[in-house]
Amino acid sequence: MTRLHVADGRILTPEMTIERADVLIDQQDGTIEAVGTEIDTPEAERLDASGKLVMPGLVNAHTHVAMTLLRGYADDKPLDAWLQEDIWPVEAQLQAEDVAAGTRLGLAEMIRSGTTAFADMYFFMPEVADVVAEAGIRARLGHGCISVGKDDDDAREDFEEGLSFAREYDGHAAGRVQTMFTPHSLTTVFEEHFEAFVPEAEDAGVPIHFHANETRAEVEPIVDERDKRPLSWADDLGLLADDSFLAHGVHVDDSEMELLADRGTAVVHCPASNMKLASGMAPVQELLDAGVTVGLGTDGPASNNDLDMFDEMRDAAMVGKLAGDDASAVDAATAVELATKSGADAIGIDSGRIEPGANADLAVLDLDAPHLLPQHDLVSHLAYAASGSDVCHTICDGQVLMRDRELTTIDLEATKARATDRAASLVERAESA
């Protein structure tokens, strides 16, 4: 048995308190073996955490990582115009090598900012799964399935590809990759495709993830056409279940919140993207008070425009207060929990907490920066003051993916150069199409 001893630091406990403790990791099965002050394992590799804070690795519960290639490509537009005029035309020119390069760049960014798990809906997902395997991170992956803009045969082929990927790649990368079925949204997937393929996903035991209630322009047509709220229709389609999770949930009413809680369906809050696209402010505190599991995601780096979950925690806390008109709403501990344990629960992985038996997914922060002093309340600092650049070590599945700010599984310089080249060629193809 090989072990890793994260020694002499302070840890963030599942109760959101700070305690002095070491963490002993079983690297063979990738889990936390022990947490305490009297760990004595001279044979274990030692990772120094003195003067540092050890916290659960962050969980980015909704993103489109390969959109790093489109960071800054089209900004300052509302969602519908942004997608139809800019994003979808360039995505039509994507090649597998583009997605691999963009994903590798995004994983480097996430590992360097303490993220150890993410949920990703995009295209060329076998390439994404292979990059995840190389990088050592944990992921739940799904091929985004869309009806609009396609004839029925092409759309059905797209949904079959989504199911095939989910079946084939679940358990890839020694179990670090889990899959999901990802019909894009309630407004971009036709009813007949939901009716045909959702039961197949259920039969295969595959979780379902989709966008919902992101903007009023998505909600109102469904209400007008069907005389019911979007999530009520989603429930009719079998989309709401205790292993399903939806992205955004900005414009949900009381009946929908009650329905989500009853079905056990989680919501992933993406505050930065919702602000940038002027989609609105999700009622996060109300969702939590209703008993809904809420995770936190960056959305894609073309609508954020970064993958730093510390930024997202701060945004979630700030926007939560504005949405609730209450300075005590989405407090610091809640914001941190959204990005750790709740995010892990939302996407269905056993991470997000430091205790024996959990996945050994950790981030270690250097506390010596001026913006983290004085240390009256380190939980507050995590939510309101820390940034991804404060992370010095990142561990996933018991393996050190970054040590002293140096990535161990990704060649950063080669990754940056490759992504820059692929982004340039992608845009050139799109603009000449």
N, C-alpha and C positions, 0 to 999 in steps of 0.2 A: 504494500500500500504506500502510495506517495501522498504526502500531506503538505499543506501550506499553512503557516502560522502567521496570521496578521496580528502583529504584536505591538503592545504598549500604546494603543490609541484609545479614543473614546468612541462609543457606538451609539447609533440612533436605534432605540428599542422599538418593538412593535407598538408600544404604548405612547410613542412620540416623546420619550424622555431621553436624556443623554446620560450615559453611564460609562465609567472606565471599565473596559473589558477587552480581552483578546478574542479572536475568532479562529477556530481550527477548522480547516477545510480538508475533506477527503477528495483528493483530486481524481481518483479513479472513478467515483460515481458522481462527482461534481456537486456534492451537497455539503452543507454546513454540518460538521460533526459535533462541535462543542462551542459554547460561548461562555466566558467566565474570566475570573481574575487569577486562577490558579492552574492554568494550562502549562504543562511541562512536557514538551515533546522535542528533545534535542535532535531527533532525526529529521524533523520537518524543516522544509525550506522556510526561512524567515523573511517576511515582508515588513519593513519598519513602518509603523503608523504613529510613532511618537510625535506629539504635538499636532496630531491630525484627527479628523473625524471620519469614521467608517460608517457609511450609510448603505441601504439597499441600492443596487443598481437601478437607474431610472428606467421607466417603461414608457416608450413612445407608442401609445395605443392606436394611433391612426396617422398614417403618412403615405406618401408616394415618393420613396427615397430617390429614385433615379431622376426625379425632376430637379435635382441639383443642376443638371445640364441647362435648365431653363430659369435658373435663379437670376432675377433682374431682367429677363427677356421681355416681359410684358407686365407693367405695373399700373396701379392707380385706375383700375376699371372695376365695375361691378361684375359679379360672378358670371352671369349669362354672357355678357359681351366678351369678357376675358376668355371664357372657354371657347365660344363659337368663333370669335374673330382671330384669336391668337394661339391658344393652347391646342385645341383639336387639330387645326391644320398642320402644326409642326409635329404633333404626335403621330400623325398619319405617315410621317417620313422616318419614324424610329426604326432602328435596326437593333438586332440582339446585342451587337458590340457597344452601341450607345448605352443601352440599359445596364449592361455589365459595368461600364466605366462610370456612369452616374451613380450606380449603387455603391461601388467601391469607394467613391469620393464621399458619399453620404455616410457610409459606415465608419470611415475614418473620422468624420466630424462627430458622429454620435459617440464613438468610443472615447474620443478625446474630451467629450463633455459629460462622461459618466453614464451614458445610456447603455444598457446591457441587453435589452429586449425591445422589439418593435413589431407592430402589425402593419403590413404593407399590402396595398391593393394597386396593382399596376399590370404591365404587359411584359412578355418574354420572361415569365416567372421561373422557368428552369434555370436561366442564367442568374437571376437574383438568388435562387436557392444555392447555387454553386458558389457565388461570392460570399454568401452568409457562411457556408461551410468553411471556406478558406479563412475568413476573418475571425471566426470563433465566437460570434455573437449569437443570440437567440432570437427567433422570429416566428411569427405566424403569418403565412403568406397566402395570397389569393390572386388569381387572374381576374382582372376587372372585366365583367361581361356587360355589353351594351347592345341595345336593340336599335336605337335611333341611328339613322343614316345608313342602314343596312337592309337588304332584302331578307326575307324570312330564312332562306337557306344559309346565308352568311351569318345571320344572327344566331341561328341554332348551332352552327359550327362553333361559334364563339363560346356559347354556353357549354357545349360538349367539351371544349378545350379547358374551360374552367373546372368542370367536374373531373376530367381526366387528370389535370395537374393535382387537384386536391387529393385524389385517391393515390396517385403514384408517389408523391413527394412527402406525404405525411410520415414523419420519423426520419427524414433525411438528416444528414450531418449528425449521426449518432444521437438522434432524438432532439437536437436543438431546433430543428425546423418542424413546425406543425402547420397544418394548412387550414383553409377555410374556403367556402363558396362565396363569391363576392359579386352579386348583381349590383351594378353601379349605384342606382338610385331609383326611387319611386317614380321619377319623371323621365328617366332615360331608358327604362326597361318596360317593354310592353307586357300587358296583363297575361297574354297567352304564353309568354316565355317564363314568367313567374309560375304560372300554373303547371307548366310542363316540367320545369327543372327543380323547383324548390322541393317537391316530394322526393326526387332522386337524391338531392343533397341530404335530406333527412334520413333516407334509407341507408345512405353511406355513413351516417354518423358524423357528418361534416358541419361544423358551426357556420353560421351565416352572418356576413357583415355587409352593411350597405349604408349609403348616405341618406339622410332623411331630415325634413323640416329645417333645412339650412337657411332658406330665405322665404320671405312671404310669397315671392313669385313662384315658389314650388308648392307651397301649401294651398294657396287660393284656388288654382285650377282643379285640384283634387276635390276640395270641398264643393266647388261649383258643380263639377261633373257627377260626383258620387253622393253628395249630400252626407258626407261623413268626414271625419278628420283623417289625415294621412296615416296615422299609426293605427287607427281602427281598421282601415283598409289593409295595411300591412299585416295586421293580425289575421284578417280573413284569408290572406294569402299564405299564412303559415310562417311568416318571417320573424315573429316574436317568440322567443323560447329562452330557456335559462342558459343556453350556451351561445345565443346570438348577441351581437352588439352592433349599435348603429353609431355613425359619426354625426356630430353637430347637435341635433336636437335643440336648435336655437328657438324655434317658434313652436313650442308645445304648450297645450293648455292643460288644465287640471285633470281632465278625463284621460288624456294621453299619459300624463305622469302616473296616474293611478294604474293604468293598463301596463305600463312598463314595469312598475313595481310588482304587480300581480304576476306577470309572466317571467320575471327575473331577468329581463333583457337590459343589458348595460348600455350606457351612453358615453361616448367619448367626446369630451369638450375640447374644442380647438380655438381658444380665445384669440390668438394673434391673427390667424387666418380670418376669423369672423370679423375682427376689427378692420383688417386691411381691405377686405372685400365689402365692408359695410353691410354684412349680413345681419348683424344685430347682436344682442347680448343674451346668451343662454341663461335661463333661470336656475343656475347650478345649486344654490342653497335650497330652493324649493324642491328640486329633484332629489337632493340628499334627504331633506326632511320627509319626502314622500316614500323613502326607502329604496330609491333607485341607486344601483351601483354606478358610479361615475369615474371614468378614467380620464386621462389627459393626453392629448396628442398635438403635434406641431402642424398637422396636415402637410402637404408637400412643400418643399423649399422654394417653389415658385410663387407661393401665396403666403409666405410667412415673414422673412425669407431665410430663416436658418433652422437648424435642427437642435438647438440648445434647449433642453427641457427645463433648465433653471429659469430662462426667460419666460417659458410657458407657465411655470409655477407662479411667478410674479404677476404675469398677466391675468391668470385665473383668479388670484386673490383680489387684484385691483378691480377687474371687471365684475367679479362676483359681488363686490360691495356696491358698485354703481347699479347693477341690475336689481339688487335687493333693497337699494336705498337704505343700507345699513352697514356701518363701518365694522360691525362684528361678523358679518356674513363671510363665508369662505375664509376663515382665519388661517394663520400660518400653518398650523398643524394639519388642517384639512387640505390645504394646497399641496403640502408635501405628501400626504397620503394619496391624493389623486394621482401623483406621479410615481408612486411606488406600489404599495399593496393593492390599492383600488384598481390601478391600471393593470396589474398582473391578474387580478380577479376578473376584470372585464374581458381580457383576451384569453383567459383560461390557462395560465401558467402558474407554477408553484414558486413564484419569486416575490420580490417586493418586501421581504421582511428578514431580519437577522435573528434566526433561531434554529436550533438543531432540526435537521430534516429538510429544510428549505433548500432550494437551489442556491448554490454558492455564487450569486451574482451581486457584486459589491462595487461601490465607488468610494475612493478614499480622497478626502479633500484636505488640502493644505490650508491651515487656518491663520497663516502669518500675514496675509495681505492686509493693507491698511483698511480696506472696505469691510473687513471682517472683525475689526476691533472697535471698541472693547466687546467682550463676549458675554453680554448680559443674558442673551437667549439665543442659543445656536439654532434652534428650530426656526425662530424668526429670521435669522440670517440666511438659512437655506431658502426660505420663501422670498425674502425681500432684498437680500444683499449679494448672495453668492452668484457666481457665473460658471459656465462650463470650463473656463480657463483655470479655475481653482482646483480642478480634479488632477491629482498627480498619479494615481494608480486606478486602473479599471480591471475588474476580474469578472469573468463569465464562465459558468460551468466549472468553476474551480481553477481556471487557467488565467494567467496574467496577460491581458491583451494590451495593456499599457503600463509601463513602469517608469516612474519619474518623467512623465510626459512623452516618453518615447514609445511609439507603437511597436508591438512585437510580431504582429501577424500581417501587417499591411506596409508596403513600401510607399511612404507618404509622397515623396517627390515624384516617383514614377506615376502614382495615382493622380496627382494634380496635373501633371503634363498630359497624361492620356485623356482625362476628362475634359481638359481645355480644348484639345484637338477634336475630340468627338463632338463637343458642343458646337464648335465652329462649323464643322462639316454638316451637322444636323441642320443648323439654321440656314446654311447655304442651300441645302437641298430643298428646304421648305420654301425659301424665298424664290427659288427658281422653278418650283413646281407649277 
